[in-house]
Amino acid sequence: MTTPCVGIFWGIRDPSHGMALLADKTPIDRGELYGDCITHPTGHYEFWEGLSGLGAAVLAGRGLPTAPAWHEYEEFPRGRIVYWPEERRFVIYADRRLQTTAFIEHLVAEFGIPKGSYAVRSDPHYRA
């Protein structure tokens, strides 16, 4: 079984594959306490900037979308997954454009979130 994770993510439109997922994640037992929840310690800006410095060729070589080499991080719909230990529930905060069944199922699988233990919410902070 995959260890459940918290993290940040983007949905990047790929003409040949639909919506590609770009994510950074941390197992919940190594996450950062933020109020009553556990979250990923890295922010969207910091992660994106680190990727942009690698350049398109390195990103493509790693099988990652090359968008960070050409665009700013806030140009794409994004979100964050946090864990609320008291409720034993994950919350997927995501831009509304990412709240499709297929994309949420992809997130749940990628982050190892147990089925039925999450809620999906919008947050103006994660709008492109």
C-alpha positions, 0 to 999 in steps of 0.5 A: 500500500502506498503511504498517504501524502500531502502536497502541492500540484498543478494541472497542465494542459498537454495537447497530446495527453489532456491534463498532465499532473505536476506534483510535489508530495510528502508522506503525512508522517513527515509533513509540517504541522500548520494549525490543526492540519498537516501540510507539505512544507514547500510552497508552489512558488518555491517548487516551480522556481526550482523546476524552472531553473532546470530548463526544458531539456532536463524536465523533459528528460525526467518525464515532467511537463516543460511548462516551468521553463516557459511560464509563471507558476500561477498561470496554471490551475493548481491546488494543495492536499492537506491532512486533518488528523482529528478528522482522519480526512484529507482535503483536496483544495483545487482550482475548479477546473481541476475538480473533474472526476478523472483528475481527482481520481488521479490525485487520489491514486498519486498521493495514496489517499484512501478512498472515502477519506477525502473532501474536495474544496475550492479555495480562491488562493488556488485559482490560476 
